[in-house]
Amino acid sequence: GLDQTGGAMGPHGNLFGAHPGNVTGNQGDPRKPRLHTVHVRDVHESVTEGDIAEAFADCGDVADCRLCADPQGGSRYAFVAFHT
């Protein structure tokens, strides 16, 4: 779940900060689902995509979860997409 500051609580406490993104996906195509994406920054190195998806499962139906790393600075971030 989320803590009071908006950070997602994982198995090891507050592991990353969550920030709402924009509605993304195929808005112009009614045959494809609309998604709402949340950008998650400062993801701890021990956190997996599964951990993130599990932490956000209470927030809605997780459609996709992607964990990324900045090749220049090594910081990790993720995008969690929810069905709207």
C-alpha positions in Angstrom: 0.0 0.0 0.0 0.9 3.7 0.1 2.3 5.5 3.1 1.0 8.9 4.1 3.7 10.7 2.0 2.7 8.9 -1.2 5.6 6.5 -1.1 4.8 2.9 -1.7 5.4 0.5 1.1 7.2 -2.6 0.2 8.4 -5.6 2.2 11.2 -3.5 3.6 9.3 -0.3 4.4 9.1 2.9 2.2 11.2 1.9 -0.8 10.3 4.4 -3.4 8.4 7.6 -4.0 5.3 7.5 -6.3 4.2 10.4 -8.5 1.0 10.3 -10.6 1.6 10.4 -14.3 -0.7 11.1 -17.2 -3.4 9.0 -18.7 -1.5 7.1 -21.5 -2.2 4.4 -23.9 -4.4 4.3 -26.9 -6.8 7.2 -26.1 -7.8 7.5 -29.8 -8.5 3.9 -30.4 -11.6 2.7 -28.5 -10.6 -1.0 -29.1 -7.5 -0.6 -26.9 -7.5 -0.1 -23.1 -6.8 3.3 -21.6 -4.1 3.3 -19.0 -3.1 5.6 -16.2 0.6 5.5 -15.5 2.4 6.4 -12.3 6.1 7.2 -12.3 8.0 5.7 -9.4 11.4 7.2 -8.6 14.3 6.3 -6.3 13.6 2.5 -6.5 16.0 0.7 -4.1 18.3 -1.8 -5.8 16.8 -4.8 -4.0 13.3 -4.1 -5.3 11.9 -6.1 -8.3 9.1 -5.4 -10.8 7.1 -8.0 -8.8 7.6 -6.1 -5.6 6.4 -2.9 -7.2 3.4 -4.5 -8.8 2.5 -6.1 -5.4 2.9 -2.8 -3.6 0.6 -1.0 -6.0 -2.0 -3.8 -6.3 -4.2 -2.2 -3.6 -4.4 1.0 -5.7 -6.1 -0.6 -8.7 -5.8 -3.2 -11.4 -2.1 -3.1 -12.5 -1.9 -3.5 -16.2 1.9 -3.2 -16.5 5.0 -2.6 -14.4 8.4 -1.6 -15.9 11.6 -1.2 -13.9 14.3 1.0 -15.5 17.7 2.3 -14.7 19.5 5.5 -15.7 22.6 4.2 -17.6 24.5 7.4 -16.7 23.7 7.8 -13.1 22.5 4.3 -12.0 19.3 5.6 -10.4 16.4 3.3 -10.7 12.8 4.2 -11.5 9.6 2.4 -12.6 6.4 3.0 -14.4 3.2 1.3 -13.1 0.2 1.4 -15.5 -3.3 0.9 -14.3 -6.5 0.1 -16.3 -8.8 3.1 -16.1 
